[in-house]
Amino acid sequence: MLTLKATNDFQRVRREGRPWSHPLVVLIASPNGQPHVRIGIAAGKSVGNAVARNRAKRRLRAAIRAAGGQLRPGWDIVLIARPPLVAAPWPQVTEALHSLLRRAALLQSETS
């Protein structure tokens, strides 16, 4: 699992990818034609001050790390934090992310 860092890559995923939303996080996925998954995480100013935005990104990184071994290769994924994520209980955060990955069919066990 690699990190999506370049602005152009973020813009491409946001422009060409398909979004799935949850009250805590938005997931946008786009095929990348590569044998690995790249993850990008964003938290806008609506999430809160710098401390809150960094906390939201840390929580999403930890949650995706827990599910990283189950992700289907060949996708670029952008996770966008929403304001309630900062105060949400940890089990709710992991369930939200797992639910989005399941709905997007990005888990290896869910492929048909």
Helices and strands as residue ranges (DSSP letters): E 2-3, H 7-16, E 18-21, E 25-31, E 38-42, G 45-47, H 50-67, G 68-70, E 75-81, G 83-86, H 90-103, G 108-110
